[in-house]
Amino acid sequence: MANHKSALKRIRANEAKRLRNKYQAKTTRTFIKKLTTTTDKAEAQELFKKVSSMIDRLAKKNIIHKNNAANKKSKLARLVNKLA
């Protein structure tokens, strides 16, 4: 257990950040799943813009690695372009 006031505050702050990061990552995963299951090209392109932005935000905040973000976006872009 932490002995200093600042350490206790750090524990509380870390927990709040962990929950926020978890929520943002989970929301992004849900949108990615929605994008991968869609068959309409116009809808997929709109969703891709939103999902791409969400992935970039996760990478910017170091929730996911920047290369992981690039790989996800690349894979999704190929999927959207493949739709007829």
C-alpha positions as CSV (number, residue, x, y, z in Angstrom):
1,M,0.0,0.0,0.0
2,A,1.2,3.5,-0.8
3,N,2.5,5.6,2.1
4,H,2.5,9.1,0.6
5,K,-0.4,11.3,-0.3
6,S,0.9,11.9,-3.8
7,A,1.2,8.1,-4.4
8,L,-2.4,7.6,-3.3
9,K,-3.5,10.3,-5.7
10,R,-1.4,8.7,-8.5
11,I,-3.2,5.4,-7.9
12,R,-6.6,7.1,-8.2
13,A,-5.5,8.9,-11.4
14,N,-4.1,5.8,-13.0
15,E,-7.3,3.9,-12.3
16,A,-9.4,6.7,-13.9
17,K,-7.1,6.8,-16.9
18,R,-7.2,3.0,-17.2
19,L,-11.0,3.0,-17.3
20,R,-11.1,5.8,-19.9
21,N,-8.6,4.0,-22.1
22,K,-10.5,0.8,-21.8
23,Y,-13.7,2.5,-22.8
24,Q,-12.2,4.2,-25.8
25,A,-10.5,1.0,-27.0
26,K,-13.6,-1.0,-26.6
27,T,-15.7,1.6,-28.5
28,T,-13.2,1.5,-31.3
29,R,-13.3,-2.3,-31.5
30,T,-17.1,-2.2,-31.7
31,F,-17.0,0.3,-34.6
32,I,-14.3,-1.8,-36.4
33,K,-16.6,-4.9,-36.0
34,K,-19.5,-2.8,-37.4
35,L,-17.3,-1.8,-40.4
36,T,-16.1,-5.3,-41.2
37,T,-19.6,-6.7,-41.2
38,T,-21.1,-4.0,-43.5
39,T,-21.7,-4.7,-47.2
40,D,-22.8,-1.3,-48.4
41,K,-19.8,0.6,-49.9
42,A,-21.1,4.1,-49.2
43,E,-21.9,3.2,-45.6
44,A,-18.5,1.5,-45.3
45,Q,-16.6,4.6,-46.5
46,E,-18.4,6.8,-44.0
47,L,-17.7,4.4,-41.2
48,F,-14.1,4.1,-42.3
49,K,-13.6,7.8,-41.9
50,K,-14.9,7.7,-38.3
51,V,-13.0,4.5,-37.4
52,S,-9.8,5.8,-38.9
53,S,-10.1,8.9,-36.8
54,M,-10.8,6.9,-33.6
55,I,-7.7,4.6,-34.3
56,D,-5.5,7.7,-34.8
57,R,-6.7,9.1,-31.5
58,L,-5.9,5.9,-29.7
59,A,-2.4,5.9,-31.2
60,K,-1.9,9.6,-30.3
61,K,-2.7,8.9,-26.7
62,N,-0.5,5.8,-26.6
63,I,-3.4,3.5,-25.9
64,I,-2.3,1.4,-28.9
65,H,1.1,1.5,-30.7
66,K,1.4,3.7,-33.8
67,N,2.4,0.7,-36.0
68,N,-0.6,-1.3,-34.7
69,A,-2.8,1.7,-35.6
70,A,-1.3,1.8,-39.1
71,N,-1.8,-1.9,-39.6
72,K,-5.5,-1.7,-38.6
73,K,-6.2,1.3,-40.8
74,S,-4.4,-0.4,-43.8
75,K,-6.4,-3.6,-43.3
76,L,-9.7,-1.8,-43.1
77,A,-8.9,0.4,-46.1
78,R,-8.3,-2.7,-48.2
79,L,-11.5,-4.2,-46.9
80,V,-13.5,-1.0,-47.9
81,N,-11.9,-0.8,-51.3
82,K,-12.7,-4.5,-52.0
83,L,-16.5,-3.8,-51.5
84,A,-18.4,-3.5,-54.7
